Amino acid sequence: MQAIANIWRNGCCSVRDFVADKRALAATEFAVIVPLMLVMFFGTVEFSSAVAIDRKVTLIARALSDLASQSVKLTDADMKDTFTASISVIMPYDATLVKGTVSQIQIDANSIATIQWSRAGTIASGATQATLATSARKPGDKVTSMIPASLLIPSTYLILSEASYTYTPSVGYVLKSSLPLSDVSYTRPRQVACVPYPYPDNNNQTTC
């Protein structure tokens, strides 16, 4: 019985001494708080960059459709200039990760929307001017479902621009994988009913 009492008394003393001991308390608190601080810091940095780039992608989409819609007629040189000016908006971020597409949509008398012409553009690493590329959208493709109902006005044309960017966190502490960002913009041709563009897949036809 005496042995049990001694064990109990020694145990109570050890607990009391442990609670009263303040040595290394700050280090312990710091070790507990550091992971949370790192999550907050890197999370703020990564999400702030993602939001900033997402805003720039929206500006690129708007710039592409706005510049194209102001033209009376487009050529390959004009299209290169349009992509170059628009994609440079992404600076100081990596412009090579931007993909842009400009298309003209024809809406017939039955409000059926189809692609009349489409062109894509990118900027290669170290380049100062955009490079034209084949668009995934082809002349004749139906795109009625993707156009807002308020824009489906019979016998009219629309300039559609699409911009995308694959955001990869520089640290990856909070965001573990790449984040695809994209936006679209619609505008009406400003100076003409439609904007002719000699598109190779359309036999270089320039008339609307």
Secondary structure, 3 states (H helix, E strand, C coil): CHHHHHHHHHHHHHHHHHHHCCCCHHHHHHHHHHHHHHHHHHHHHHHHHHHHHHHHHHHHHHHHHHHHHCCCCCCHHHHHHHHHHHHHHHCCCCHHHEEEEEEEEEECCCCCEEEEEEEEEECCCCCCCCEEECCCCCCCCECHHHCCHHHCCCCEEEEEEEEEEEECCCCCCCCCCCEEEEEEEEECCCCCCCCCCCCHHHCCCCCC
